[in-house]
Amino acid sequence: MAGELTGSWFRRTAAPYGLPAQDLLRGILGGTHRVQVTGTPGTGLELFLNTPARTALIRSTGHHLHQLTRLLPALAARHERVTDDENLRAAWYMPGEAWVGACPPCTGRAGWPVLVYPGTAGHVCRRHRRWLLAHPGRPASIPLETLPEVLTAHRHHSVLARSRPDAADVVALAAAVVWSWQVQGWRSEPVWQDRVRRLAAVMGSVPTAVVPHALVSYPETIAVARLLGAPRWQQRLRETAAVEGAGAATALLLGEISRRAGRPWLADWLTACTRTRPRTAAQADPLNGWLRRLTAADGTGSDGLWTLHRAAVRPTEYGDRASFLTDRRSRSICEEAGAVFLTGGWEPVPAPAARACALPVTSPPSRQCRLVGLLGDSPVVPISDLKELCLMWLSLQAAHQRLADLTHHTTVPAYLDHVNRYTFAAASHVLIGDTAVPGYKYRQQWRFLDRDIQKAGKRLAGIAIDPGDLVNAGLEASEPHTWRSRVWQWISQATYESELPQMQGPDVLSKDFAGQQLPEAFTRRTIASTRPLPLMVWSGKEWLVPRAYAAVLDRAEEVEASLAAQDDVCSGCGTPAGREQWRSSSASGFVVLCPSCAAHASRPYTGHLRGRQYTKGFAKRSPAEVFLCRMCPEPRRALYWDHCHSHGLLRGPLCVKCNNSEGAHRFIDRPGGVEHLLQCTDCRAQRTLPLQHHSDIVRRLAVFEPHAACTHELSWRWFYAEDDGSVVARFRCYQHQPELAWSVTVPSDEVKLLVRRFIDEAIGSGL
């Protein structure tokens, strides 16, 4: 494979034959006693050869040197510890440049992890939309279907790499600039926080575990790199500094960075930080240093423009990552940034033994990462051992029980029995009191983090609510779509529907009538995971509610309004959805993508898999999320591979809404519905369709005689298919006196003829 590590190639070649890589190396280079090998594959990932050994390898493979160096770049490199004399020498050392594991789907048949040098922008596989990681023992990558802004940034990164020979230095400096922002205290701002949450959901991890990952700040890094590397902007900054001074150039640069980063407040924030920090820190700031060199009177060359101060600030989490990739020698911060930027810092290191935990939990997949803010400078631990930190996944039922246990002794108990998978279709969180608790989708099941449930439950339990301190709830004059209007609707409905004589309307209730006397079906209804009706009292004129509880619900409405605005914003470009429904389901939860970003994140399905047998293994190897839904009129990312359940053949990728409608009635009436069903080649050849669609075809093509006793137009009709293939049609006429109702059964043989006729007409029309 082009760009592969020489050591990786030797290990892959030896593995199918059961040979150690050392024996294969000696055999290819000329015998056991003629080759002097330093180290083993366990002590180094890369294999370095001197000139005689390189010549022997060329003679053994039969390829020219330029062909081998294109496939194995390390052959052209000379290691300082490998003597270039007449003896054949080879040495196993760590690579001198950043490396990653090749894309797993691209190398699925290799049988052994393929390690490659990614180059300037090769750390993302655009074909399979994966961020490649450095793991020598197994292929490792991060799917990017839920992170379209990362794919867009990588496209810009590739253009930058093709247009600038020094693109690696430009990106490394931009990475150092963004790192300097992270240590200034705004790591928890909304854009990165949302990206961390989506990345954590994809990785099956917790948000705090992926905060230091370079992928989180990748879009901002590329945005800064494109700005700093643009000759037009460099000239404009020089002219501004010459005419208006360095301060004006700094303001212009910060304003443009703020615009490109999508953070209007960033320019003012960075300006304030620059004025308040010590002078030594300002001198080491990478952005200020770059601007000073750019606007220098003597005109600094391009080489000096991208250098960095040795004391440039960066997060401590990135400090020790490059040592696994850079052969232990001293590196500048630019080189260190370049190495860490590609790998993301997920290098394999020994994990400490986990302490036992008595609590049964469901843990995410075993991956290694640094826990920022929880472990400080502690070593790397697997995610599977996070139970010792009480970062536990809770199912919806377990979360309901945990919350009930935390609040059962309080005035306002909380419940999550109303939460199900459909709850997250509208929002990515659940309100518990005035606290928003995010939900995470893991292994196709929605879950909560135990610490989030405990935090919300303890906060609600800590609010002092006096049942005797009552205030007017203001239900009658409440605005629509508020908790007051919802409660008023419940009480009105309950009093009118109740069979009790004293409850024939909210205006005739007895004084001091309590809301808990309402039917249980209404008292169990929740707002912000609490039940308001049992706490309410009728005074004879108005409904009363505890003052502190009303304040909790008011704050909950404010939190809900602010989060609803965030949930309706495209995660790719930040465009508000408005009345459009851009929220769609994915394997890791719900994502909001506008049609434009969805079209960039996924590609149209071309029908190239038509006629292929559907299996669960195929769905895992080739997720449908990389394609757009083939039924939706606007670009929307697919989630499922729809297939014919009669023949087991693929039809195409569909989103959740279209996939659910395919199994319902009247699917053939949808635009493109018949064409989609005929993507099954067996259905098309045999002129048949699945049984659930037969009733719709009979409804469309069959002709039924009117009832002999009635001349009116039919008021109602209903069709359904029986297991034997026949279709039963039921009719009803409300205009006839007395009312008429009758049924007609269409035999299975006649149904088959109607289905064949329907398909022939569809194919004849060009489908």
LINCORMO-V499533 format. One record per residue. N is the residue number from 1. PSI is psi in radians with two decimals (* if undefined). BURIAL is # if it has 24 or more other C-alpha atoms within 12 Angstrom, else .. D_FIRST is the distance of its C-alpha to the first C-alpha in Angstrom with 1 decimal. Layout:
N:PSI:BURIAL:D_FIRST / N:PSI:BURIAL:D_FIRST
This chain:
1:2.41:#:0.0 / 2:2.31:#:3.8 / 3:0.21:#:6.3 / 4:2.63:#:5.6 / 5:2.43:#:9.1 / 6:-0.71:#:10.3 / 7:-0.67:#:12.5 / 8:-0.71:#:10.1 / 9:-0.73:#:8.4 / 10:-0.74:#:12.1 / 11:-0.74:#:13.3 / 12:-0.67:#:11.1 / 13:-0.63:#:12.0 / 14:-0.49:#:15.6 / 15:-0.78:.:16.2 / 16:-0.43:.:16.8 / 17:0.00:.:19.4 / 18:0.41:.:21.0 / 19:2.53:.:20.6 / 20:2.57:.:20.6 / 21:-0.53:#:17.8 / 22:-0.76:#:20.7 / 23:-0.72:#:22.0 / 24:-0.69:#:18.7 / 25:-0.83:#:18.5 / 26:-0.64:#:22.1 / 27:-0.70:.:21.8 / 28:-0.66:#:19.1 / 29:-0.11:#:20.8 / 30:0.27:#:24.2 / 31:2.81:.:26.2 / 32:-0.70:.:27.5 / 33:-0.16:.:30.1 / 34:-0.30:.:28.4 / 35:2.23:#:25.6 / 36:1.95:#:26.6 / 37:2.22:#:24.3 / 38:2.27:#:25.1 / 39:-3.14:.:24.4 / 40:2.91:#:22.4 / 41:-0.31:#:19.3 / 42:-0.34:.:21.9 / 43:-0.24:.:23.0 / 44:2.59:#:19.8 / 45:-0.41:#:16.2 / 46:2.56:#:15.0 / 47:2.15:#:15.8 / 48:2.39:#:17.7 / 49:2.56:#:18.9 / 50:-3.12:#:21.9 / 51:-0.81:#:22.4 / 52:-0.69:#:23.7 / 53:-0.64:#:20.9 / 54:-0.68:#:18.3 / 55:-0.70:#:20.3 / 56:-0.65:#:20.4 / 57:-0.70:#:16.7 / 58:-0.73:#:16.5 / 59:-0.63:.:19.4 / 60:-0.66:.:18.0 / 61:-0.42:.:14.7 / 62:0.24:.:16.6 / 63:2.72:.:14.3 / 64:2.81:.:15.7 / 65:-0.73:.:15.3 / 66:-0.50:.:14.3 / 67:-0.75:.:11.3 / 68:-0.71:#:10.2 / 69:-0.45:.:11.1 / 70:-0.66:.:9.1 / 71:-0.67:#:5.8 / 72:1.50:#:8.0 / 73:-0.48:#:10.7 / 74:-0.29:#:13.1 / 75:-0.47:#:14.0 / 76:-0.12:#:16.0 / 77:2.56:#:17.8 / 78:2.16:#:21.0 / 79:2.45:#:22.3 / 80:-0.38:.:26.0 / 81:-0.08:.:26.6 / 82:1.97:#:25.0 / 83:2.32:.:27.7 / 84:1.29:.:26.8 / 85:-2.80:.:29.5 / 86:-0.24:.:29.8 / 87:2.65:.:28.6 / 88:2.06:#:25.1 / 89:2.47:#:24.1 / 90:2.62:#:21.2 / 91:2.41:#:21.4 / 92:1.98:#:19.9 / 93:2.98:#:20.5 / 94:2.59:#:19.4 / 95:2.61:#:17.0 / 96:-0.10:#:19.0 / 97:2.92:#:17.3 / 98:2.49:#:16.7 / 99:2.78:#:13.7 / 100:2.90:#:13.1 / 101:2.38:#:11.8 / 102:2.81:#:9.3 / 103:2.17:#:11.5 / 104:-0.80:#:13.0 / 105:-0.58:#:13.9 / 106:-0.53:#:10.5 / 107:0.56:.:9.2 / 108:-0.46:.:12.7 / 109:0.07:.:12.4 / 110:-0.50:.:10.0 / 111:-0.17:.:13.4 / 112:2.52:#:12.5 / 113:2.32:#:11.7 / 114:2.03:#:8.2 / 115:2.30:#:9.3 / 116:2.79:#:8.1 / 117:2.02:#:10.5 / 118:-0.29:#:11.7 / 119:-2.74:#:13.8 / 120:-0.77:#:17.2 / 121:0.55:#:16.9 / 122:0.24:#:13.5 / 123:0.06:#:15.1 / 124:2.27:#:16.0 / 125:1.88:#:14.3 / 126:-0.45:#:16.9 / 127:-0.78:.:16.2 / 128:0.06:#:17.1 / 129:1.10:#:19.1 / 130:2.46:#:17.9 / 131:2.11:#:18.2 / 132:2.45:#:15.5 / 133:2.87:#:17.1 / 134:1.81:#:16.6 / 135:2.00:#:17.3 / 136:-0.36:#:16.0 / 137:-0.40:.:17.6 / 138:2.68:#:16.6 / 139:2.36:#:14.7 / 140:2.32:#:17.1 / 141:2.89:#:17.8 / 142:2.12:#:20.9 / 143:2.47:#:21.8 / 144:0.36:#:23.3 / 145:-0.57:#:25.5 / 146:0.08:#:28.6 / 147:1.17:#:27.7 / 148:-0.48:#:27.6 / 149:-0.48:#:28.7 / 150:-0.71:#:25.4 / 151:-0.70:#:23.4 / 152:-0.74:#:26.0 / 153:-0.66:#:25.6 / 154:-0.61:#:21.8 / 155:-0.75:#:22.5 / 156:-0.62:#:25.0 / 157:-0.72:#:22.6 / 158:-0.72:#:20.1 / 159:-0.72:.:23.1 / 160:-0.70:#:24.3 / 161:-0.60:#:21.0 / 162:-0.50:.:21.2 / 163:-0.30:.:24.9 / 164:2.17:.:25.2 / 165:-0.50:.:23.6 / 166:0.51:.:25.0 / 167:-0.60:#:23.8 / 168:-0.72:#:22.5 / 169:-0.66:#:26.0 / 170:-0.82:#:27.7 / 171:-0.66:#:25.8 / 172:-0.73:#:26.4 / 173:-0.72:#:30.1 / 174:-0.66:#:30.3 / 175:-0.71:#:28.9 / 176:-0.61:#:31.6 / 177:-0.81:#:34.2 / 178:-0.65:#:33.4 / 179:-0.67:#:33.4 / 180:-0.50:#:36.9 / 181:-0.71:#:38.0 / 182:-0.67:#:36.9 / 183:-0.08:.:39.1 / 184:-0.08:#:42.0 / 185:0.13:.:42.8 / 186:0.59:.:41.5 / 187:-0.48:#:38.5 / 188:0.29:.:40.4 / 189:2.82:.:41.0 / 190:-0.68:.:40.5 / 191:-0.88:#:37.2 / 192:-0.63:#:35.2 / 193:-0.75:#:37.2 / 194:-0.68:#:36.3 / 195:-0.69:#:32.6 / 196:-0.71:#:32.7 / 197:-0.74:#:34.5 / 198:-0.66:#:32.0 / 199:-0.68:#:29.1 / 200:-0.67:#:31.1 / 201:-0.67:#:31.7 / 202:-0.71:#:28.1 / 203:-0.11:#:27.2 / 204:0.57:#:30.4 / 205:-2.98:#:31.6 / 206:2.64:#:34.7 / 207:-0.72:#:34.9 / 208:-0.33:#:35.9 / 209:-0.31:#:32.8 / 210:0.10:#:30.4 / 211:-0.75:#:32.5 / 212:-0.02:#:30.7 / 213:2.37:#:27.3 / 214:-0.40:#:25.9 / 215:-0.52:#:25.2 / 216:-0.72:#:29.0 / 217:0.21:#:29.7 / 218:-0.83:#:26.6 / 219:-0.73:#:28.5 / 220:-0.65:#:31.3 / 221:-0.79:#:29.1 / 222:-0.64:#:27.5 / 223:-0.75:#:31.0 / 224:-0.72:#:32.4 / 225:-0.72:#:29.6 / 226:-0.64:#:30.2 / 227:-0.83:#:33.9 / 228:-0.54:#:33.7 / 229:0.00:#:31.4 / 230:2.06:.:33.5 / 231:-0.61:.:35.6 / 232:-0.75:.:38.4 / 233:-0.60:#:38.9 / 234:-0.76:#:38.8 / 235:-0.68:.:41.5 / 236:-0.68:#:43.5 / 237:-0.69:#:43.4 / 238:-0.78:#:44.6 / 239:-0.71:.:47.5 / 240:-0.74:.:48.5 / 241:-0.64:#:48.6 / 242:-0.61:.:50.7 / 243:-0.82:.:53.1 / 244:-0.17:.:53.5 / 245:2.90:.:52.2 / 246:-0.57:#:49.3 / 247:-0.70:.:50.4 / 248:-0.67:.:50.1 / 249:-0.70:#:46.6 / 250:-0.77:#:45.6 / 251:-0.70:#:47.2 / 252:-0.76:#:45.5 / 253:-0.80:#:42.0 / 254:-0.64:#:42.6 / 255:-0.74:#:44.0 / 256:-0.68:#:40.9 / 257:-0.73:#:38.6 / 258:-0.72:#:40.8 / 259:-0.78:.:40.5 / 260:-0.53:#:36.8 / 261:-0.13:#:36.3 / 262:0.50:#:38.7 / 263:1.65:.:41.2 / 264:-0.44:.:44.5 / 265:-0.12:.:46.0 / 266:-0.69:#:43.3 / 267:-0.85:#:45.0 / 268:-0.64:.:48.3 / 269:-0.80:.:46.8 / 270:-0.61:#:44.8 / 271:-0.75:#:47.9 / 272:-0.72:.:50.0 / 273:-0.65:.:47.6 / 274:-0.64:#:47.6 / 275:-0.42:.:51.4 / 276:-0.24:.:51.8 / 277:2.86:.:49.3 / 278:2.77:.:50.1 / 279:-0.64:.:49.8 / 280:-0.67:.:47.3 / 281:-0.65:#:45.0 / 282:-0.64:#:45.4 / 283:-0.57:.:44.5 / 284:-0.07:#:41.2 / 285:2.19:#:40.3 / 286:-0.63:#:37.0 / 287:-0.76:#:38.2 / 288:-0.72:#:41.6 / 289:-0.71:#:40.2 / 290:-0.75:#:38.0 / 291:-0.63:#:40.9 / 292:-0.76:#:43.2 / 293:-0.61:#:40.9 / 294:-0.72:#:40.4 / 295:0.20:#:44.1 / 296:2.57:.:45.1 / 297:-0.60:.:47.8 / 298:-0.17:.:46.1 / 299:1.60:.:42.8 / 300:2.46:.:39.9 / 301:3.00:.:36.8 / 302:-0.53:.:33.4 / 303:-0.79:.:32.2 / 304:-0.30:.:35.1 / 305:-0.52:#:35.0 / 306:0.30:#:32.0 / 307:2.79:#:33.2 / 308:2.63:#:34.5 / 309:2.38:#:37.5 / 310:-0.48:.:36.6 / 311:0.28:.:38.9 / 312:2.38:#:37.2 / 313:2.54:#:37.7 / 314:2.74:#:34.9 / 315:2.48:#:34.9 / 316:-0.40:.:35.2 / 317:-0.39:#:32.6 / 318:-0.05:#:29.9 / 319:-0.68:#:31.4 / 320:0.24:#:29.6 / 321:-0.66:#:26.1 / 322:-0.31:#:24.5 / 323:-0.43:#:25.7 / 324:-0.23:#:22.9 / 325:-0.23:#:20.3 / 326:0.35:#:22.3 / 327:0.47:#:23.4 / 328:0.06:.:26.9 / 329:2.83:.:28.1 / 330:2.35:.:30.3 / 331:2.67:.:28.6 / 332:2.88:#:30.2 / 333:-0.49:#:30.3 / 334:-0.81:#:28.1 / 335:-0.70:#:25.3 / 336:-0.72:#:26.1 / 337:-0.72:#:26.1 / 338:-0.72:#:22.6 / 339:-0.82:#:21.1 / 340:-0.58:#:23.1 / 341:-0.65:#:22.6 / 342:-0.72:#:18.9 / 343:-0.42:#:19.2 / 344:0.05:#:22.6 / 345:0.42:#:24.0 / 346:0.80:#:23.1 / 347:2.56:#:22.2 / 348:2.21:#:23.1 / 349:2.75:.:26.5 / 350:2.39:.:29.2 / 351:2.45:.:31.4 / 352:2.76:.:35.2 / 353:2.37:.:37.2 / 354:2.49:.:38.5 / 355:2.64:.:42.2 / 356:2.63:.:43.8 / 357:2.27:.:44.9 / 358:-0.23:.:47.6 / 359:2.21:.:46.8 / 360:2.21:.:44.8 / 361:2.88:#:42.0 / 362:2.00:#:38.9 / 363:2.65:#:35.9 / 364:3.04:#:32.7 / 365:2.67:.:29.4 / 366:1.91:.:28.6 / 367:2.78:#:26.6 / 368:2.35:#:27.2 / 369:2.88:#:28.6 / 370:2.40:#:31.5 / 371:1.75:#:34.8 / 372:2.33:#:36.3 / 373:-0.24:.:40.1 / 374:-0.70:.:40.5 / 375:-0.13:.:39.3 / 376:-2.09:.:39.6 / 377:0.36:.:37.9 / 378:2.83:.:37.5 / 379:3.05:.:34.3 / 380:2.43:#:31.5 / 381:2.68:#:32.5 / 382:2.63:#:30.9 / 383:-0.53:#:32.0 / 384:-0.30:#:33.4 / 385:0.25:#:36.0 / 386:-0.17:#:37.3 / 387:-0.46:#:40.3 / 388:-0.30:.:42.0 / 389:0.09:#:42.0 / 390:0.45:#:43.6 / 391:1.34:#:40.7 / 392:2.50:#:41.1 / 393:2.42:#:40.3 / 394:2.30:#:43.4 / 395:2.96:#:43.7 / 396:-0.68:#:46.2 / 397:-0.73:.:48.9 / 398:-0.64:#:48.3 / 399:-0.69:#:48.4 / 400:-0.77:#:51.7 / 401:-0.71:.:53.2 / 402:-0.75:#:52.1 / 403:-0.69:#:53.5 / 404:-0.67:#:56.7 / 405:-0.59:.:57.2 / 406:-0.45:#:56.8 / 407:0.09:#:59.3 / 408:-0.43:.:61.8 / 409:-0.03:.:64.4 / 410:2.99:#:64.4 / 411:-0.58:#:66.4 / 412:1.55:#:63.4 / 413:2.67:#:61.1 / 414:2.59:#:57.7 / 415:2.61:#:55.9 / 416:0.38:#:52.5 / 417:-0.21:#:53.6 / 418:-0.10:#:53.2 / 419:2.28:#:49.5 / 420:-3.03:#:47.1 / 421:-0.40:#:43.7 / 422:-0.31:.:45.5 / 423:-0.66:.:46.7 / 424:-0.03:#:43.4 / 425:-0.46:#:43.1 / 426:-0.51:#:45.5 / 427:2.71:#:44.5 / 428:0.24:#:41.9 / 429:2.95:#:44.7 / 430:2.35:#:48.0 / 431:2.25:#:51.2 / 432:1.77:#:53.0 / 433:-2.24:#:56.1 / 434:0.35:#:55.0 / 435:2.26:#:51.6 / 436:2.17:#:48.5 / 437:2.04:#:46.2 / 438:2.62:#:42.6 / 439:2.62:#:41.2 / 440:2.43:#:37.6 / 441:2.08:#:35.9 / 442:2.15:#:34.1 / 443:0.80:.:33.2 / 444:0.22:.:35.1 / 445:2.42:#:38.2 / 446:2.39:#:39.9 / 447:2.89:#:40.9 / 448:2.79:#:42.5 / 449:2.38:#:42.1 / 450:-0.67:#:45.0 / 451:-0.60:#:45.6 / 452:-0.73:#:45.9 / 453:-0.75:#:48.5 / 454:-0.73:#:50.4 / 455:-0.81:#:50.5 / 456:-0.72:#:51.8 / 457:-0.73:#:54.2 / 458:-0.61:#:55.7 / 459:-0.76:#:56.1 / 460:-0.69:#:58.0 / 461:-0.44:#:60.1 / 462:-0.11:.:61.0 / 463:2.15:.:62.5 / 464:1.93:.:66.3 / 465:1.99:.:67.6 / 466:1.98:.:71.4 / 467:-0.35:.:72.4 / 468:-0.28:.:75.8 / 469:1.55:.:74.7 / 470:2.59:#:74.5 / 471:2.83:#:74.1 / 472:2.21:#:74.3 / 473:-0.37:#:70.9 / 474:0.70:#:71.7 / 475:-0.68:#:70.4 / 476:-0.69:#:72.8 / 477:0.40:.:71.9 / 478:2.63:.:68.2 / 479:2.69:.:65.6 / 480:2.72:.:63.3 / 481:0.58:.:59.9 / 482:2.97:#:61.0 / 483:-0.52:#:61.7 / 484:-0.73:#:65.4 / 485:-0.63:.:65.2 / 486:-0.77:#:63.2 / 487:-0.71:#:65.7 / 488:-0.70:#:68.6 / 489:-0.70:#:67.2 / 490:-0.79:#:66.7 / 491:-0.74:#:70.3 / 492:-0.78:#:71.8 / 493:-0.71:.:70.0 / 494:-0.72:#:71.0 / 495:-0.60:#:74.6 / 496:-0.53:.:75.1 / 497:-0.25:.:73.3 / 498:2.60:.:75.0 / 499:-0.11:.:77.9 / 500:2.36:.:79.8 / 501:-0.54:.:83.0 / 502:0.08:.:82.7 / 503:1.17:#:79.2 / 504:0.66:.:79.9 / 505:2.61:.:78.3 / 506:-0.26:#:77.2 / 507:-0.15:.:80.5 / 508:0.36:.:82.8 / 509:2.65:#:81.2 / 510:2.69:.:83.5 / 511:2.55:.:83.4 / 512:0.43:.:80.9 / 513:2.23:#:78.9 / 514:2.56:#:75.5 / 515:-0.40:#:72.2 / 516:-0.20:.:71.5 / 517:-0.10:#:74.3 / 518:2.82:#:72.2 / 519:2.56:#:70.5 / 520:-0.53:.:67.6 / 521:-0.43:.:65.2 / 522:-0.63:#:65.7 / 523:-0.33:#:66.0 / 524:-0.08:#:62.5 / 525:2.53:#:60.9 / 526:2.63:#:58.8 / 527:2.19:#:58.1 / 528:0.68:#:55.6 / 529:0.28:#:55.4 / 530:2.81:#:59.2 / 531:1.81:#:62.2 / 532:-0.56:#:64.7 / 533:-0.73:#:67.5 / 534:-0.29:#:68.7 / 535:-0.06:#:69.3 / 536:2.60:#:71.4 / 537:2.41:#:75.2 / 538:2.10:#:77.5 / 539:-0.01:.:80.5 / 540:-0.40:.:82.5 / 541:-0.51:.:81.4 / 542:2.80:#:77.8 / 543:2.35:#:74.8 / 544:2.62:#:74.1 / 545:2.57:#:70.9 / 546:2.38:#:70.3 / 547:-0.84:#:69.8 / 548:-0.59:#:66.8 / 549:-0.68:#:65.1 / 550:-0.64:#:65.6 / 551:-0.65:.:64.0 / 552:-0.79:#:60.9 / 553:-0.61:#:60.5 / 554:-0.75:.:61.0 / 555:-0.62:.:58.3 / 556:-0.67:#:56.0 / 557:-0.67:#:56.6 / 558:-0.75:.:55.6 / 559:-0.74:#:52.3 / 560:-0.71:#:51.6 / 561:-0.73:.:52.2 / 562:-0.69:.:49.9 / 563:-0.56:#:47.0 / 564:-0.65:#:47.6 / 565:-0.63:.:47.0 / 566:-0.63:#:43.7 / 567:-0.33:#:42.6 / 568:0.40:#:43.4 / 569:2.35:#:41.1 / 570:2.22:#:37.7 / 571:-0.21:#:35.1 / 572:-0.86:#:33.0 / 573:-0.14:#:35.6 / 574:0.22:#:38.7 / 575:2.28:.:40.8 / 576:2.48:.:43.7 / 577:-0.54:.:43.7 / 578:-2.27:.:47.5 / 579:-0.17:.:48.7 / 580:2.64:.:45.3 / 581:1.63:#:43.5 / 582:-0.08:#:39.9 / 583:2.14:#:39.5 / 584:2.71:#:37.2 / 585:2.64:#:36.0 / 586:3.08:#:32.5 / 587:-0.41:#:31.0 / 588:0.20:#:31.7 / 589:-2.83:#:35.1 / 590:2.44:#:36.6 / 591:2.67:#:35.2 / 592:1.96:#:37.0 / 593:2.23:#:35.2 / 594:2.85:#:37.0 / 595:-0.65:#:36.1 / 596:-0.81:#:34.3 / 597:-0.61:#:32.1 / 598:-0.66:#:31.5 / 599:-0.56:#:30.3 / 600:-0.63:#:27.8 / 601:-0.50:#:26.6 / 602:2.78:#:26.3 / 603:2.70:#:25.8 / 604:2.56:#:28.3 / 605:2.24:#:28.0 / 606:0.07:.:28.0 / 607:0.26:.:29.1 / 608:-0.23:.:25.8 / 609:0.24:.:26.4 / 610:2.32:#:30.0 / 611:-0.04:.:31.2 / 612:2.49:#:28.5 / 613:2.35:#:30.0 / 614:2.31:#:30.2 / 615:2.78:.:29.4 / 616:-0.60:.:29.2 / 617:-0.68:.:25.7 / 618:-0.72:.:24.6 / 619:-0.56:.:26.3 / 620:-0.68:.:24.5 / 621:-0.62:.:21.0 / 622:1.43:#:21.8 / 623:2.48:#:24.5 / 624:-0.25:#:26.9 / 625:-0.27:#:27.1 / 626:-0.12:#:24.3 / 627:2.83:#:26.8 / 628:2.66:#:30.3 / 629:2.29:#:33.3 / 630:-0.01:#:34.2 / 631:-0.51:#:37.9 / 632:2.42:#:38.7 / 633:-0.57:.:40.2 / 634:2.67:.:38.5 / 635:2.18:#:34.8 / 636:2.36:#:34.6 / 637:2.41:#:31.6 / 638:2.90:#:31.5 / 639:-0.60:#:31.6 / 640:2.62:#:32.1 / 641:1.86:#:31.0 / 642:2.38:#:34.4 / 643:2.76:#:34.9 / 644:2.09:#:37.9 / 645:-0.24:.:39.5 / 646:-0.66:.:41.4 / 647:-0.21:#:38.5 / 648:0.34:.:35.5 / 649:2.60:#:33.5 / 650:2.50:#:31.7 / 651:-0.78:#:33.7 / 652:3.01:#:31.6 / 653:2.39:#:31.0 / 654:2.66:#:34.3 / 655:3.07:#:35.5 / 656:-0.78:#:38.0 / 657:-0.82:#:41.0 / 658:-0.61:#:40.1 / 659:-0.65:#:38.9 / 660:-0.65:.:42.3 / 661:-0.38:.:44.2 / 662:-0.54:#:42.7 / 663:0.03:#:44.6 / 664:3.05:.:47.8 / 665:2.75:#:50.6 / 666:0.40:#:50.5 / 667:-0.56:#:46.8 / 668:-0.24:#:47.4 / 669:-0.25:.:49.5 / 670:2.54:.:46.6 / 671:2.18:.:45.0 / 672:0.01:.:42.0 / 673:-0.81:#:43.0 / 674:-0.73:#:43.7 / 675:-0.69:#:40.7 / 676:-0.76:#:38.5 / 677:-0.60:#:40.3 / 678:0.11:#:39.8 / 679:-0.33:#:36.0 / 680:1.98:#:36.5 / 681:-0.55:#:36.5 / 682:-0.71:#:38.9 / 683:-0.69:#:41.4 / 684:-0.74:#:41.2 / 685:-0.67:.:41.8 / 686:-0.01:.:44.5 / 687:0.97:#:46.2 / 688:2.89:#:46.3 / 689:2.81:#:45.3 / 690:2.71:#:45.3 / 691:-0.60:#:48.8 / 692:-0.27:#:48.9 / 693:-0.10:#:48.9 / 694:-0.66:#:51.8 / 695:-0.63:#:54.5 / 696:-0.63:#:53.3 / 697:-0.71:#:53.3 / 698:-0.72:#:56.8 / 699:-0.61:#:58.0 / 700:-0.65:.:56.8 / 701:-0.52:.:58.0 / 702:2.60:#:60.8 / 703:2.19:.:64.4 / 704:2.44:.:66.9 / 705:2.45:.:70.7 / 706:2.83:.:72.5 / 707:2.43:.:74.8 / 708:-0.52:.:78.1 / 709:0.12:.:80.0 / 710:2.39:.:78.1 / 711:0.05:.:77.7 / 712:2.82:.:75.8 / 713:2.45:.:72.1 / 714:2.38:.:69.9 / 715:-0.45:.:69.3 / 716:2.43:.:66.4 / 717:2.65:.:64.1 / 718:2.36:#:61.3 / 719:2.44:#:58.9 / 720:2.60:#:56.9 / 721:2.39:#:55.3 / 722:2.89:.:56.5 / 723:-0.47:.:54.5 / 724:0.04:.:56.1 / 725:-0.19:#:54.7 / 726:2.84:#:58.0 / 727:2.27:#:58.4 / 728:2.21:#:61.4 / 729:2.16:#:62.8 / 730:2.37:#:65.3 / 731:2.69:#:67.6 / 732:2.43:#:70.2 / 733:1.97:#:72.9 / 734:-0.33:.:74.4 / 735:-0.41:.:76.8 / 736:2.48:.:78.7 / 737:2.11:.:81.6 / 738:2.91:.:81.1 / 739:2.41:.:77.3 / 740:2.48:#:75.6 / 741:2.31:#:72.4 / 742:2.90:.:71.1 / 743:2.61:.:68.0 / 744:2.28:#:66.6 / 745:2.18:#:64.1 / 746:2.07:#:61.9 / 747:2.75:.:61.2 / 748:-0.64:.:57.6 / 749:-0.73:.:58.1 / 750:-0.61:.:59.1 / 751:-0.74:#:56.3 / 752:-0.70:#:53.8 / 753:-0.70:#:55.5 / 754:-0.69:#:55.3 / 755:-0.78:#:51.6 / 756:-0.74:#:50.9 / 757:-0.73:#:53.0 / 758:-0.77:#:51.2 / 759:-0.70:#:47.8 / 760:-0.74:.:49.1 / 761:-0.68:.:50.5 / 762:-0.77:.:47.3 / 763:-0.66:.:45.2 / 764:-0.44:.:48.0 / 765:-0.02:.:47.7 / 766:0.11:.:44.1 / 767:*:.:42.1
